[in-house]
Amino acid sequence: MASIDLDKVLDSAWAGKSLPEILAAPVAALKGVSERDGELLDEAFGVKTVADLAELKYARWAQALAALDAAK
């Protein structure tokens, strides 16, 4: 089972929110992602929410490549 320290990855305004609320949140809910970053992700890839970012094929491809490198 996966786990994550939400305090390390979420903006403080999203602390205490449920997982469905976080996944539906704008990407700016992630610590270090600004509203402008969110606008640019939307313009470039149609990413509006944290769930959209998680499902972005380019992010998944990059993760798969990094996992392959780590496995060698």
Buried (B, 14 or more C-beta within 10 A) or exposed (E): EEEEEBEEBBBEEBEEBEEEEBBBBBBBBBEEBEEEEBBEBBEEBEBBBBBBBEEBEEEEEEEEEEEEEEEE
